[in-house]
Amino acid sequence: MDINQARTFLEIVHSGSFVAAAERLNITQTAVSARIRTLEESLGRRLFIRNKAGARLTPAGERLVRHATAILQVWERARQQVALPPGRSAGVHLGGELSLWHPLLADWLVWMRRECPDIALRAEVDSPANLMARVREGSMDVAVLYNPPPTPHLVSELLAEEKLVLVTNAPDRRFRAEDFVLVDWGPNFAASFEASFPELGSPPVSISLGPLALTYLLTVGGCGYFRLGIVRPFLADGRLALVPGAPEFSHSTHMVYAHHGDGDVLERVRTGLKSVAAAPLNLQQATEIAPR
C-alpha cells in the first residue's frame, strides 16, 4: 500500500463516499476508484460496499483502518523530519480555527519562538472538519478548536472553558432583535441559541469572525454574543454592558492530537498552549481588536 492509496482509503472512510473523497483530494472520482481497486487487488479483499448512501467498510476494510492510519502518520513524521531547516532539531505542524488566532495562537507562536527556538513551526488556519481530518490522518500534529467531537484514537484536551455572553452598547441594556449581530460560534452554539431565541428568525447581520463582529458592534452599535474574556475590558470601561437575564453558553477551547505523537515535542507544544491560554487578555490586546 503506497501513501496515495492509504490517504485515499482513509478519506473515503472519513467522508463516507467516493465522491466526497475525490472532492477533498482534488482528484477525479475515476482516480479514487482506480486507487481503491488496485489496493483491493493487492490485498485480495474487498474493502468497501458502495450504495446510494455512499460507501461503508467491509470487515476487511475495518481491519485495514488502523494500519493505513499508522502508515500515513509514519510517512508524515518522516517527511517533516527530513525537511527540517538547518538549526532545528524537530518540527511541529499546528492548525487552528480562524477565530482562535487572535490572541491565543498568535501568542503561542511568540511563546514557541522564545522558549523553543530549536523547533521549526508550521501554522495555518482551516475549518474544524479539515483540522480534525488532518490530525486524524497524521498530516497535522495538533489542532486547536472549539468543542471538537469525540474521535477514536485522538486526544481532546481542554485548554480553556469560556462563556459566550450577550452584550450591547444600548444605554438601556435591552436586547433588540433588529440590532442583533449573529456571530458564527459553531454548531453547538447555533443549536443552543436557536433553542433560547426561537422567535428571532434570520438576524439582520451575520459575521463569521468574532473580532470583526466586535469591531462592527462597537463602531455601528448593536448587541451580540461574544467571549467573556474578550469583552471584559469593554464592560469595565462602560462601552458595553451585559444584557440582563440573557442566557450564557459554554464555549470550550481544546487542543486535539494523536495518542502516539512525538512525546517531547508534543509536551512542549502543550505547555506553550496552556501557558498562553491561562494568561489574561490585557487591555491593549483587546483595544487592538476593536479600536475606539
C-alpha positions in Angstrom: 0.0 0.0 0.0 1.5 3.3 -1.1 0.9 6.7 0.5 -1.7 7.8 -2.0 -3.6 4.6 -1.6 -3.6 5.0 2.2 -4.7 8.6 2.0 -7.5 7.9 -0.4 -8.7 4.9 1.6 -8.9 6.9 4.8 -10.5 9.9 3.1 -13.3 7.6 1.9 -13.6 6.2 5.4 -13.9 9.7 6.9 -16.1 11.3 4.3 -18.3 8.3 3.7 -18.3 8.3 -0.1 -16.0 8.1 -3.1 -17.5 11.4 -4.5 -16.7 13.4 -1.3 -13.2 11.8 -1.1 -12.5 12.9 -4.7 -13.5 16.5 -3.9 -11.4 16.6 -0.7 -8.3 15.1 -2.5 -8.9 17.3 -5.6 -8.8 14.4 -8.0 -11.4 12.7 -10.2 -13.7 10.0 -8.9 -12.2 7.7 -11.5 -8.8 8.1 -9.9 -10.2 7.4 -6.5 -11.9 4.2 -7.7 -8.7 3.1 -9.5 -6.6 3.5 -6.4 -9.1 1.5 -4.3 -9.4 -1.2 -6.9 -5.6 -1.6 -7.1 -5.5 -1.7 -3.3 -8.2 -4.3 -3.1 -6.5 -6.4 -5.8 -3.2 -6.3 -3.9 -4.9 -7.4 -0.7 -7.2 -9.9 -2.2 -10.1 -8.5 -0.2 -13.0 -6.1 -0.9 -12.7 -3.0 1.3 -15.9 -1.1 0.6 -19.5 -1.8 -0.2 -20.9 1.0 -2.3 -24.6 2.0 -2.4 -26.7 5.1 -3.0 -25.9 6.3 0.5 -22.2 6.3 -0.1 -19.6 3.7 0.9 -19.3 1.5 4.0 -16.4 -0.7 5.2 -16.4 -4.4 4.9 -14.9 -6.4 7.8 -11.6 -6.4 5.9 -11.8 -2.7 5.4 -12.4 -2.1 9.1 -9.2 -4.1 9.9 -7.2 -2.0 7.5 -8.1 1.4 9.0 -5.6 1.1 11.9 -2.8 0.0 9.6 -3.5 2.7 6.9 -3.6 5.4 9.6 -0.2 4.2 11.0 1.4 4.1 7.6 0.2 7.7 6.8 1.3 9.0 10.2 4.8 7.4 10.0 5.2 8.9 6.5 4.2 12.4 7.6 6.5 12.3 10.6 9.4 11.1 8.4 8.7 13.8 5.8 8.7 16.5 8.4 11.9 15.3 10.0 13.7 15.1 6.7 12.6 18.6 5.7 13.7 20.3 8.9 15.6 23.6 8.2 19.2 23.9 9.5 19.5 24.5 13.2 16.2 22.9 14.1 16.0 19.6 16.0 12.3 18.9 15.5 9.2 20.4 13.9 5.6 20.8 14.7 2.6 21.5 12.5 -0.3 23.2 14.2 -3.6 24.4 12.9 -6.5 26.4 14.4 -9.9 27.8 13.7 -9.8 31.3 12.3 -11.4 33.0 15.3 -8.8 31.5 17.7 -5.8 33.0 16.0 -6.0 36.3 17.9 -4.8 36.3 20.5 -4.4 32.7 21.5 -2.4 31.1 18.7 -0.6 34.3 17.8 0.7 34.4 21.4 1.6 30.7 21.2 3.8 31.3 18.2 5.6 34.0 20.1 5.9 31.7 23.1 7.4 28.9 21.0 9.9 31.3 19.4 11.0 32.5 22.8 11.0 29.2 24.7 11.6 26.6 22.0 13.8 28.2 19.3 15.1 24.8 18.1 11.6 23.7 16.9 10.5 24.5 13.4 7.0 25.8 13.3 4.3 25.4 10.7 1.0 27.1 11.4 -2.2 27.5 9.4 -5.9 28.2 9.6 -8.6 25.8 8.4 -12.2 24.7 9.1 -12.9 22.5 12.1 -13.7 19.5 9.9 -10.5 19.8 8.0 -8.4 20.3 11.1 -9.8 17.1 12.7 -9.3 15.1 9.5 -5.7 16.2 9.2 -4.8 15.3 12.7 -6.5 12.0 12.3 -4.6 11.2 9.1 -1.3 12.4 10.6 -0.6 15.4 8.3 -1.0 17.8 11.2 0.3 17.3 14.7 -2.1 19.5 16.8 -5.3 21.3 16.1 -6.9 24.0 18.3 -10.6 24.4 18.0 -13.9 24.9 19.8 -15.9 21.9 21.1 -14.4 19.1 19.0 -16.5 15.9 18.7 -15.1 12.8 20.4 -12.9 10.9 17.9 -11.3 7.5 18.2 -7.5 7.5 18.6 -7.4 11.2 19.2 -6.9 13.1 22.5 -9.1 16.2 23.1 -7.5 18.2 25.9 -9.3 21.2 27.4 -7.4 24.5 27.1 -10.0 27.0 28.3 -13.6 26.9 29.5 -15.1 30.1 28.2 -18.6 31.7 28.3 -20.4 33.4 25.5 -22.3 36.3 26.9 -24.9 38.7 25.3 -23.6 42.3 25.3 -25.0 45.6 24.0 -24.0 49.2 23.8 -27.6 50.4 24.1 -27.9 52.8 27.2 -30.9 50.8 28.5 -29.1 47.5 28.1 -32.1 46.0 26.3 -32.0 43.2 23.7 -33.4 44.4 20.3 -33.7 41.8 17.5 -33.3 44.5 14.8 -29.9 45.4 16.3 -28.6 41.8 16.8 -25.3 40.7 15.2 -25.0 37.0 14.9 -21.5 35.6 15.2 -20.8 32.1 14.0 -19.5 30.3 17.1 -20.1 26.8 15.7 -22.9 24.2 15.6 -23.1 23.8 19.4 -23.7 27.5 19.9 -26.2 27.6 16.9 -28.3 24.9 18.4 -28.3 26.4 21.9 -29.0 29.9 20.6 -31.9 28.7 18.4 -33.4 26.9 21.4 -33.2 30.0 23.5 -34.3 32.5 20.9 -36.8 30.5 18.7 -38.7 33.7 17.7 -35.7 35.6 16.4 -35.6 34.2 12.8 -32.9 35.5 10.5 -30.8 38.3 12.1 -30.1 41.4 10.0 -26.3 41.0 10.3 -24.3 37.7 10.4 -20.5 37.7 10.7 -18.3 34.6 10.9 -15.3 36.1 12.7 -15.7 37.3 16.3 -13.1 40.2 16.3 -14.6 41.6 13.1 -18.1 41.4 14.6 -16.9 43.1 17.8 -15.3 45.9 15.8 -18.6 46.3 13.9 -20.7 46.4 17.0 -18.5 48.9 18.8 -18.5 51.2 15.7 -22.1 50.9 14.5 -23.9 49.7 17.6 -26.0 46.7 18.4 -25.8 43.6 20.5 -24.4 40.1 20.1 -22.8 37.1 21.8 -19.1 37.3 22.4 -16.4 35.5 24.5 -16.4 37.0 28.0 -12.6 37.3 28.1 -12.6 39.4 25.0 -15.4 41.8 26.0 -14.4 42.2 29.7 -12.3 45.3 29.1 -15.2 47.0 27.3 -17.6 46.0 30.1 -15.2 47.6 32.6 -14.9 50.9 30.7 -18.6 51.1 30.0 -18.6 50.8 26.2 -20.5 47.6 26.5 -22.9 46.1 29.1 -24.4 42.7 29.7 -28.0 42.2 28.7 -29.8 41.4 32.0 -31.3 37.9 32.2 -29.8 36.7 28.9 -28.7 33.1 28.7 -25.0 32.3 28.7 -23.4 29.5 26.7 -20.4 27.4 27.3 -17.7 27.7 24.7 -14.6 25.5 25.3 -11.3 25.6 23.5 -9.5 22.2 23.1 -6.2 21.0 21.6 -6.5 17.8 19.7 -3.7 15.4 18.9 -2.9 11.7 18.3 -2.2 9.3 21.2 1.2 8.4 19.8 2.6 11.8 18.8 6.2 12.8 19.4 6.3 12.9 23.2 8.9 15.5 23.9 7.8 18.0 21.2 4.1 17.5 21.9 4.7 18.2 25.6 6.5 21.5 24.8 3.6 22.4 22.5 1.1 21.6 25.1 3.0 23.6 27.7 3.0 26.6 25.5 -0.7 26.4 24.6 -1.6 26.0 28.3 0.6 28.9 29.3 -0.9 31.4 26.8 -4.4 30.1 27.4 -4.1 30.8 31.1 -2.7 34.3 30.6 -5.3 37.1 31.0 -6.2 39.2 27.9 -4.7 42.6 28.5 -6.4 45.8 27.7 -4.0 46.7 24.9 -4.8 43.4 23.1 -8.5 44.0 23.4 -8.4 47.5 22.2 -6.3 46.4 19.2 -9.2 44.1 18.3 -11.8 46.9 18.4 -10.4 50.4 18.4 -12.3 53.4 19.7 
